Amino acid sequence: MEYLPIFVAAENRRVLVVGGGQVASRKIGLLIRSGAEIHVVAPELCEALRALAEEGSIHWRARAFRDEDLDDAWLVYVATDDPFLQRRVSREAAARRVLVNTVDDRDLCSFIMPAIVDRSPVMVAISTGGTSPVLARRIRDGVERLLPQATARLARFVGRVRDRISESISDFAQRRHFHEWLVDGPVGDALRAGREGEALSRFEQALSDGELISEGMVYVVGAGPGDPELLTLKALQTLQKADVIVHDGLVDPRVLELARRDADFIDVTKRAGYHRLPQERINQLLAELAEAGKVAVRLKGGDPFVFGRGGEEITHLRERGIRYEVVPGITAAVGCAAYAGLPLTHRDHAHSVWLVTAHCRDSVDELDWNDLAHSRQTLAFYMAVKQVGRVQQQLMAHGRDPDTPVAFVEHGCRPEQRVIVGRLGRMAELAREHELQSPSLIYVGEVAALAAELGWYGQVPLVDTDSEALRRVAV
């Protein structure tokens, strides 16, 4: 191990910075947060540092470095591109046994700065021993994605109650178990959800009663439209702590692979004419898992509150007094449109967007077709493959121009994505000719034509040249 990893208490301690440019400014930004007493030696300061000097946040000596500047310093940063000055400061600091960091010259350093993930008071430092700062930043980015922002709130809470736990629980093993419950149980969940009052109440009850109650939890999570990289950070964090994952058939298998390895999976796929479990049974299942003390994730394709029946599920959980959280996802209409190069709104073509479900004849007949048939708006139809003829018929019957562009996005945001662009008058015919399959989104509106030229993901869009306008695009 070339470097000893340590954290230094810098508050009210003298730190010397040699140099007054942008590099020095970046280092000083971190030092100010640590509470250090910062002294800067440089003939000139950049604008940002000059402002800090004027407000008294740093002490500036407007001259060249002198050896006595190192007196009483705990740490030294050399932020100058003058190699002679770098070597001089490093040599003098070593003679005084003062730790020095020379920016971009590891050989002159007695300490190096890691990449930092800051969830103060929790700090994660990542170092490659100075060999590859870029690699250290890449690793930091990965840790950032895995460590919730609420970690800071949780750490501060534990810090406030730590002494009370020690005073109340003398046995070391019992105390450790209480801390584990505090972080992983209902107190930690309440803090992560921003409910500090509830967290304190649950802590007080547990400390008073001496009983740690294992409470289940249900997370209703949106998996996004397909590509696992579109999963939100919070959804990823939730997947990795779930005991059981209750998932739809529309969830990409690559998303399921991101769950913790020992999680159980329950497939509750629902497609037209095929329901592995009815919705009422899914509601009951989620409640039963939570009542058994499990952390359950109800994982849905897209967003759970956009044609995902997430509202019904959390209503059932609330009626049973079960804790839940909702983690939104990128809904299919937005994600698939983006991957097809189809802007849902456009200053020249569409000023509004309608998200419409058309999974059966009854739902189609209940729609307000007079409003849907207006021009200069985008219609995004979910679950409409089997009703495409009915959708076409109703739109045209209520005045939508047969030459209105339409776009089908089949298996959007996945490697097998297919985009077909045509016009409303041939919409049903195109679906038959190309054997359109579920899951597919159907977009109707002037912006649909843009998919023919702006598509960037997957295979080249298929353009039906029956329309003169689309022929020009295809050419």
Backbone torsions as a table, in degrees:
resi	resn	phi	psi	omega
1	MET	NA	112.4	-173.5
2	GLU	-75.4	-33.9	-178.3
3	TYR	-123.2	139.6	176.1
4	LEU	-85.4	117.9	-179.7
5	PRO	-77.3	118.8	179.4
6	ILE	-140.0	161.4	170.5
7	PHE	-113.5	132.0	-172.8
8	VAL	-104.3	131.2	173.9
9	ALA	-80.6	104.1	-174.1
10	ALA	-101.2	-5.4	-175.1
11	GLU	-59.6	128.6	178.2
12	ASN	63.1	17.6	176.9
13	ARG	-108.9	145.3	-172.4
14	ARG	-75.9	125.0	176.0
15	VAL	-124.3	129.4	-179.3
16	LEU	-100.3	133.5	174.5
17	VAL	-119.8	121.7	178.8
18	VAL	-101.2	111.1	-176.6
19	GLY	124.2	148.1	-175.5
20	GLY	-130.4	23.0	-178.2
21	GLY	-95.8	-161.0	-176.6
22	GLN	-65.8	-36.6	179.1
23	VAL	-63.0	-44.5	177.2
24	ALA	-61.2	-38.7	-179.3
25	SER	-61.7	-40.4	179.6
26	ARG	-64.9	-42.1	178.5
27	LYS	-65.5	-40.4	-176.6
28	ILE	-67.9	-32.9	177.3
29	GLY	-56.3	-41.3	178.1
30	LEU	-72.6	-38.9	-179.4
31	LEU	-64.1	-38.1	178.8
32	ILE	-60.2	-40.7	179.9
33	ARG	-65.8	-25.5	-179.6
34	SER	-82.0	-9.6	-179.3
35	GLY	82.9	14.4	-178.3
36	ALA	-69.6	155.5	171.6
37	GLU	-89.5	109.1	-167.2
38	ILE	-102.9	124.8	175.3
39	HIS	-115.5	129.8	-178.0
40	VAL	-117.8	130.7	175.8
41	VAL	-116.4	116.1	179.6
42	ALA	-169.0	140.8	177.7
43	PRO	-60.9	-34.9	-179.7
44	GLU	-135.3	156.4	176.1
45	LEU	-120.9	147.3	172.0
46	CYS	-69.8	168.5	-173.7
47	GLU	-59.2	-42.3	-177.7
48	ALA	-63.9	-42.1	-179.6
49	LEU	-72.5	-32.5	177.4
50	ARG	-62.8	-38.3	178.3
51	ALA	-65.5	-39.3	178.2
52	LEU	-65.6	-37.3	178.8
53	ALA	-67.0	-40.1	-178.9
54	GLU	-66.0	-33.8	180.0
55	GLU	-87.6	-2.0	175.3
56	GLY	86.9	12.0	-179.6
57	SER	-77.8	-22.5	176.2
58	ILE	-134.6	157.7	177.1
59	HIS	-105.3	119.9	-173.8
60	TRP	-111.0	129.7	170.4
61	ARG	-108.7	111.6	-172.4
62	ALA	-84.4	72.6	180.0
63	ARG	-164.3	-179.3	177.1
64	ALA	-76.5	161.6	-179.4
65	PHE	-65.8	141.0	171.8
66	ARG	-125.4	151.0	-177.0
67	ASP	-57.4	-36.1	-177.3
68	GLU	-69.1	-11.6	175.5
69	ASP	-61.8	-20.8	-179.3
70	LEU	-79.9	-10.9	-178.0
71	ASP	-60.3	131.0	176.4
72	ASP	69.7	6.6	178.1
73	ALA	-80.0	142.7	175.0
74	TRP	-91.7	-39.3	-179.3
75	LEU	-136.9	153.3	177.4
76	VAL	-133.9	133.5	171.7
77	TYR	-113.1	127.9	176.6
78	VAL	-105.8	105.5	-175.6
79	ALA	-116.6	63.4	178.7
80	THR	-140.1	152.1	179.8
81	ASP	-95.7	13.3	177.9
82	ASP	-85.2	106.6	-175.4
83	PRO	-62.9	-34.4	178.9
84	PHE	-64.2	-45.9	179.7
85	LEU	-65.6	-38.6	177.5
86	GLN	-57.2	-49.0	-178.4
87	ARG	-65.5	-39.0	-178.3
88	ARG	-63.8	-48.9	-177.7
89	VAL	-65.0	-40.3	-179.4
90	SER	-63.5	-41.9	-179.1
91	ARG	-66.5	-44.8	-178.8
92	GLU	-68.0	-36.4	178.4
93	ALA	-65.4	-41.8	179.2
94	ALA	-62.6	-38.3	179.5
95	ALA	-63.9	-30.3	-179.5
96	ARG	-94.7	1.5	-177.6
97	ARG	59.3	40.7	175.3
98	VAL	-105.3	131.0	-179.6
99	LEU	-70.1	137.0	-175.2
100	VAL	-131.5	142.2	173.0
101	ASN	-121.8	117.7	177.8
102	THR	-104.0	114.0	-172.6
103	VAL	-61.1	129.5	175.1
104	ASP	68.2	17.1	174.4
105	ASP	-141.3	89.7	-173.9
106	ARG	-62.6	-33.0	-176.5
107	ASP	-64.7	-23.4	-179.3
108	LEU	-95.6	2.9	-176.2
109	CYS	-96.0	140.3	167.1
110	SER	-103.1	-9.7	167.5
111	PHE	-146.5	153.1	179.2
112	ILE	-124.4	157.7	-178.2
113	MET	-96.5	128.5	178.8
114	PRO	-83.4	167.7	164.7
115	ALA	-75.4	141.4	-169.7
116	ILE	-122.6	135.5	166.6
117	VAL	-107.7	115.2	-171.0
118	ASP	-104.8	109.5	169.3
119	ARG	-126.9	53.3	-171.9
120	SER	-47.2	132.0	11.4
121	PRO	-83.0	2.4	175.5
122	VAL	-84.6	127.5	177.9
123	MET	-129.4	132.8	175.0
124	VAL	-115.6	122.0	-179.7
125	ALA	-109.5	134.2	-176.0
126	ILE	-126.8	127.3	-177.7
127	SER	-136.2	144.1	171.1
128	THR	-109.0	23.3	-179.1
129	GLY	67.2	23.4	179.4
130	GLY	81.7	0.4	-176.3
131	THR	-77.8	-32.1	-176.7
132	SER	-152.9	88.1	176.1
133	PRO	-58.0	-32.5	179.3
134	VAL	-64.7	-43.5	177.9
135	LEU	-63.3	-40.4	178.2
136	ALA	-59.9	-41.1	179.0
137	ARG	-66.7	-37.0	178.3
138	ARG	-63.7	-42.5	178.1
139	ILE	-64.7	-40.3	178.2
140	ARG	-60.1	-42.0	179.8
141	ASP	-60.1	-38.3	177.8
142	GLY	-65.8	-41.1	178.7
143	VAL	-67.4	-38.4	177.9
144	GLU	-55.8	-41.1	-178.0
145	ARG	-68.6	-28.5	-175.1
146	LEU	-91.4	-18.3	-173.5
147	LEU	-104.7	109.4	-176.2
148	PRO	-60.3	149.5	175.7
149	GLN	-60.9	-30.1	-177.9
150	ALA	-70.4	-5.9	176.3
151	THR	-55.6	-38.1	179.8
152	ALA	-62.9	-44.6	179.9
153	ARG	-62.4	-41.4	179.5
154	LEU	-64.6	-44.3	-178.8
155	ALA	-64.0	-39.9	179.0
156	ARG	-64.9	-40.1	179.5
157	PHE	-63.2	-47.8	180.0
158	VAL	-60.7	-38.3	178.2
159	GLY	-62.0	-36.7	-178.9
160	ARG	-70.6	-32.7	-174.1
161	VAL	-102.5	-0.4	-174.1
162	ARG	-57.9	-45.9	-178.3
163	ASP	-64.7	-37.2	179.6
164	ARG	-65.0	-37.8	177.6
165	ILE	-64.5	-44.3	-179.5
166	SER	-62.7	-38.9	180.0
167	GLU	-70.0	-32.3	-174.9
168	SER	-88.8	-27.8	-174.8
169	ILE	-123.7	105.6	-175.1
170	SER	-82.9	-32.5	-177.4
171	ASP	-71.8	128.6	-175.3
172	PHE	-62.2	-45.3	-177.7
173	ALA	-64.0	-41.4	178.5
174	GLN	-66.2	-37.6	179.5
175	ARG	-65.2	-42.3	178.0
176	ARG	-62.2	-41.8	179.1
177	HIS	-62.4	-39.1	178.9
178	PHE	-64.2	-42.3	178.3
179	HIS	-62.5	-39.9	178.1
180	GLU	-62.5	-43.1	178.1
181	TRP	-64.1	-38.9	-178.8
182	LEU	-60.1	-43.3	-177.1
183	VAL	-77.3	-42.3	-171.4
184	ASP	-95.8	-14.9	-172.7
185	GLY	-96.1	-154.4	-174.3
186	PRO	-64.1	-29.1	177.6
187	VAL	-65.8	-48.2	178.1
188	GLY	-61.4	-40.7	179.2
189	ASP	-63.1	-42.0	179.7
190	ALA	-64.0	-40.4	178.4
191	LEU	-65.6	-41.1	179.4
192	ARG	-64.4	-27.2	178.6
193	ALA	-89.8	2.8	177.1
194	GLY	81.5	18.3	-178.2
195	ARG	-106.6	75.1	-174.2
196	GLU	-67.9	-34.1	178.0
197	GLY	-62.5	-43.9	177.5
198	GLU	-63.9	-41.1	180.0
199	ALA	-59.9	-45.8	-179.1
200	LEU	-64.2	-41.0	179.9
201	SER	-62.3	-44.0	-179.8
202	ARG	-67.2	-37.1	177.3
203	PHE	-63.9	-47.7	-178.7
204	GLU	-59.5	-42.9	-179.3
205	GLN	-63.7	-44.9	-178.8
206	ALA	-64.8	-40.8	-178.8
207	LEU	-68.7	-36.1	-179.7
208	SER	-73.5	-45.1	-176.3
209	ASP	-80.6	-23.6	-175.9
210	GLY	73.3	17.5	-179.7
211	GLU	-119.5	129.6	177.1
212	LEU	-100.6	108.6	-176.3
213	ILE	-90.1	123.7	176.8
214	SER	-84.8	105.8	-179.1
215	GLU	-102.2	136.7	175.9
216	GLY	-75.5	170.0	-176.1
217	MET	-152.7	142.0	175.8
218	VAL	-120.9	127.3	173.1
219	TYR	-107.9	122.4	176.3
220	VAL	-97.4	110.5	-163.8
221	VAL	-121.8	135.2	172.8
222	GLY	-88.5	126.3	-178.7
223	ALA	-89.8	-1.7	-177.5
224	GLY	80.2	-177.9	-170.5
225	PRO	-85.2	-1.5	178.8
226	GLY	154.6	-66.4	-177.7
227	ASP	-58.1	120.4	-177.7
228	PRO	-62.8	-21.5	178.7
229	GLU	-72.9	-9.9	175.9
230	LEU	-88.6	-0.9	176.2
231	LEU	-65.3	138.2	178.2
232	THR	-73.3	159.8	178.8
233	LEU	-60.8	-41.0	-178.7
234	LYS	-66.7	-37.4	177.4
235	ALA	-63.5	-41.4	178.5
236	LEU	-63.0	-45.0	179.4
237	GLN	-62.1	-37.9	-179.5
238	THR	-68.9	-41.9	177.6
239	LEU	-57.9	-35.7	-173.1
240	GLN	-83.3	-0.2	174.0
241	LYS	-121.1	5.8	-177.0
242	ALA	-78.2	138.4	170.9
243	ASP	-79.5	-38.1	-177.0
244	VAL	-136.8	138.0	177.6
245	ILE	-119.7	116.7	178.6
246	VAL	-101.0	109.1	-167.1
247	HIS	-124.2	155.5	175.4
248	ASP	-84.3	164.7	175.1
249	GLY	-71.6	-20.0	-179.2
250	LEU	-79.5	-8.4	178.1
251	VAL	-74.3	125.5	-179.5
252	ASP	-62.2	134.3	179.0
253	PRO	-55.3	-28.3	179.6
254	ARG	-67.3	-27.6	175.4
255	VAL	-70.1	-40.9	179.9
256	LEU	-62.7	-30.1	-179.9
257	GLU	-67.2	-14.2	-179.8
258	LEU	-84.7	-6.8	-179.9
259	ALA	-72.7	163.8	176.7
260	ARG	-62.7	148.0	-168.6
261	ARG	-65.8	-28.6	-176.2
262	ASP	-98.4	12.6	178.8
263	ALA	-72.9	148.8	172.8
264	ASP	-92.2	147.1	-178.7
265	PHE	-118.9	135.2	175.4
266	ILE	-125.6	116.9	-178.5
267	ASP	-88.7	119.0	178.9
268	VAL	-119.4	43.3	-176.5
269	THR	-52.4	134.6	173.7
270	LYS	-128.6	120.4	174.0
271	ARG	-131.2	169.4	-179.6
272	ALA	-57.4	121.1	179.4
273	GLY	81.2	1.2	-178.1
274	TYR	-145.5	113.3	176.3
275	HIS	-124.4	109.2	177.9
276	ARG	-60.7	-40.7	173.6
277	LEU	-136.8	135.5	174.4
278	PRO	-66.4	158.2	-176.4
279	GLN	-58.8	-39.1	-179.5
280	GLU	-60.7	-38.0	179.4
281	ARG	-71.3	-33.8	176.4
282	ILE	-64.2	-43.4	177.4
283	ASN	-56.8	-46.7	-179.7
284	GLN	-63.8	-40.9	-178.7
285	LEU	-60.4	-45.0	179.9
286	LEU	-60.9	-42.4	179.0
287	ALA	-64.5	-41.9	-179.3
288	GLU	-63.6	-40.4	179.6
289	LEU	-63.8	-44.0	179.7
290	ALA	-66.2	-40.3	-179.9
291	GLU	-66.6	-20.9	175.8
292	ALA	-86.9	6.7	178.0
293	GLY	84.2	13.8	-178.2
294	LYS	-87.5	151.8	166.4
295	VAL	-93.8	111.7	-175.6
296	ALA	-112.1	138.6	174.3
297	VAL	-112.6	122.2	172.0
298	ARG	-93.3	102.6	-171.0
299	LEU	-100.7	122.1	-175.6
300	LYS	-123.4	144.5	172.2
301	GLY	-63.9	143.7	-179.6
302	GLY	71.3	-132.7	-179.4
303	ASP	-115.3	136.6	-175.0
304	PRO	-67.5	-17.3	-178.2
305	PHE	-103.6	8.0	175.7
306	VAL	-119.1	96.0	-177.2
307	PHE	55.5	29.5	-179.4
308	GLY	-109.5	-2.8	178.9
309	ARG	61.8	21.5	177.1
310	GLY	-63.8	-34.1	179.1
311	GLY	-62.1	-38.5	178.3
312	GLU	-65.1	-39.1	-177.1
313	GLU	-68.8	-43.6	-178.4
314	ILE	-74.5	-25.5	173.5
315	THR	-62.8	-43.0	178.3
316	HIS	-63.8	-41.7	179.9
317	LEU	-65.1	-42.0	-179.5
318	ARG	-63.3	-40.7	179.2
319	GLU	-62.8	-27.7	179.8
320	ARG	-92.5	1.3	179.9
321	GLY	72.0	29.5	-176.6
322	ILE	-99.9	134.8	179.9
323	ARG	-69.8	141.4	180.0
324	TYR	-151.0	158.9	170.2
325	GLU	-136.8	154.8	176.7
326	VAL	-115.9	127.0	178.1
327	VAL	-113.7	107.1	-175.9
328	PRO	-68.0	159.0	176.2
329	GLY	-131.4	171.3	175.3
330	ILE	-72.9	117.6	-177.8
331	THR	-70.4	152.8	-171.5
332	ALA	-58.7	-39.5	-177.6
333	ALA	-59.8	-38.7	-179.8
334	VAL	-76.1	-48.2	-177.1
335	GLY	-64.7	-46.9	-177.8
336	CYS	-67.5	-36.5	176.5
337	ALA	-62.5	-43.5	-179.7
338	ALA	-62.8	-43.5	-179.5
339	TYR	-71.9	-17.8	176.4
340	ALA	-93.3	-1.3	-178.0
341	GLY	71.0	31.0	-174.5
342	LEU	-114.5	102.8	179.6
343	PRO	-72.4	126.0	-178.0
344	LEU	-67.3	-33.5	173.1
345	THR	-121.8	152.5	-178.4
346	HIS	-156.8	133.5	-175.3
347	ARG	-55.8	-33.4	-176.8
348	ASP	-90.5	-16.5	-169.4
349	HIS	-127.0	-33.6	-172.3
350	ALA	-148.5	125.7	-178.8
351	HIS	-107.7	-1.2	178.4
352	SER	-152.0	161.8	-179.4
353	VAL	-131.0	136.4	174.0
354	TRP	-113.9	128.4	171.4
355	LEU	-101.4	118.7	-168.6
356	VAL	-128.2	135.6	173.6
357	THR	-102.2	138.4	-177.8
358	ALA	-143.0	50.7	-172.6
359	HIS	-82.1	-13.1	176.7
360	CYS	-151.0	168.5	-175.8
361	ARG	-61.9	-38.0	-179.1
362	ASP	-61.5	-45.0	-179.1
363	SER	-66.7	-34.9	177.4
364	VAL	-64.7	-44.1	-177.2
365	ASP	-68.1	-22.5	-178.2
366	GLU	-84.4	-7.5	-176.5
367	LEU	-75.3	152.6	177.5
368	ASP	-88.6	88.5	-173.4
369	TRP	-69.6	-25.9	176.9
370	ASN	-60.3	-43.8	178.2
371	ASP	-72.6	-39.6	-177.6
372	LEU	-66.0	-26.5	-174.5
373	ALA	-81.4	-3.9	179.2
374	HIS	-64.8	148.9	177.2
375	SER	-82.5	176.0	177.7
376	ARG	58.7	35.5	171.3
377	GLN	-145.9	155.7	-178.7
378	THR	-105.8	131.7	175.5
379	LEU	-107.8	127.6	175.8
380	ALA	-116.2	111.1	-176.6
381	PHE	-97.4	121.9	172.9
382	TYR	-91.2	147.9	170.2
383	MET	51.4	43.1	-173.1
384	ALA	-113.2	8.2	-175.5
385	VAL	-58.3	-44.1	-177.2
386	LYS	-77.6	-13.2	-178.6
387	GLN	-113.0	17.5	-173.5
388	VAL	-61.2	-37.9	178.1
389	GLY	-64.6	-40.1	179.3
390	ARG	-66.9	-40.9	178.0
391	VAL	-61.9	-46.8	179.1
392	GLN	-59.4	-46.9	-178.1
393	GLN	-60.2	-45.9	-176.9
394	GLN	-67.9	-41.7	-180.0
395	LEU	-63.2	-44.7	-179.6
396	MET	-70.0	-36.3	179.4
397	ALA	-65.2	-26.7	-178.9
398	HIS	-100.9	14.9	168.0
399	GLY	105.0	2.2	178.4
400	ARG	-74.1	132.4	-176.3
401	ASP	-60.4	130.1	178.9
402	PRO	-59.2	-22.1	179.2
403	ASP	-86.1	4.1	176.1
404	THR	-59.6	128.7	179.5
405	PRO	-63.6	146.8	173.3
406	VAL	-133.1	155.4	176.9
407	ALA	-141.1	133.2	171.9
408	PHE	-101.8	132.7	173.2
409	VAL	-120.3	105.9	-177.9
410	GLU	-98.5	133.3	-178.0
411	HIS	52.1	47.4	-177.2
412	GLY	-59.0	145.3	176.7
413	CYS	66.8	18.7	176.9
414	ARG	-123.1	162.8	-178.0
415	PRO	-57.5	-30.8	-178.4
416	GLU	-89.4	15.4	-178.8
417	GLN	-52.4	138.8	176.4
418	ARG	-134.4	132.8	-179.3
419	VAL	-120.3	130.2	179.5
420	ILE	-125.6	126.7	-177.4
421	VAL	-116.9	132.2	179.0
422	GLY	-155.2	-151.3	179.2
423	ARG	-126.8	160.0	-174.3
424	LEU	-57.7	-38.9	-177.0
425	GLY	-62.3	-19.4	179.7
426	ARG	-119.0	17.7	-172.1
427	MET	-60.4	-52.0	-178.9
428	ALA	-64.0	-38.7	179.9
429	GLU	-64.8	-41.6	178.3
430	LEU	-63.3	-40.8	179.5
431	ALA	-60.7	-38.7	178.6
432	ARG	-71.6	-45.8	-177.2
433	GLU	-59.0	-40.3	-176.0
434	HIS	-97.3	6.5	176.7
435	GLU	50.1	55.4	-177.9
436	LEU	-59.3	133.1	-177.5
437	GLN	-119.0	156.9	171.3
438	SER	-82.0	149.6	-1.2
439	PRO	-82.7	136.0	178.2
440	SER	-140.7	146.7	170.7
441	LEU	-106.3	140.0	177.6
442	ILE	-115.7	122.6	-179.4
443	TYR	-110.6	132.3	178.7
444	VAL	-125.0	128.6	179.9
445	GLY	146.5	166.0	-175.4
446	GLU	-58.2	-32.3	-178.0
447	VAL	-68.3	-19.7	-177.9
448	ALA	-59.8	-31.5	179.7
449	ALA	-64.1	-26.9	-177.2
450	LEU	-66.8	-21.8	177.9
451	ALA	-61.7	-27.3	-179.3
452	ALA	-66.5	-28.1	-177.8
453	GLU	-113.1	-19.3	-176.7
454	LEU	-104.4	-4.1	179.9
455	GLY	-59.3	137.0	-174.7
456	TRP	-132.6	-13.6	-173.3
457	TYR	-112.2	137.7	175.7
458	GLY	74.7	-159.4	-177.0
459	GLN	-69.9	159.3	-178.4
460	VAL	-61.9	135.9	179.7
461	PRO	-57.1	142.0	174.8
462	LEU	-87.5	124.8	-175.4
463	VAL	-114.6	123.5	176.2
464	ASP	-79.7	120.9	-173.8
465	THR	-92.5	19.8	176.0
466	ASP	-65.9	-30.6	-179.5
467	SER	-91.9	137.8	179.2
468	GLU	-61.0	-41.8	179.7
469	ALA	-63.1	-41.9	-179.5
470	LEU	-72.9	-27.2	175.2
471	ARG	-63.3	-39.8	179.1
472	ARG	-64.4	-40.5	177.7
473	VAL	-62.7	-45.1	-177.3
474	ALA	-62.5	-39.0	179.5
475	VAL	-68.6	NA	NA
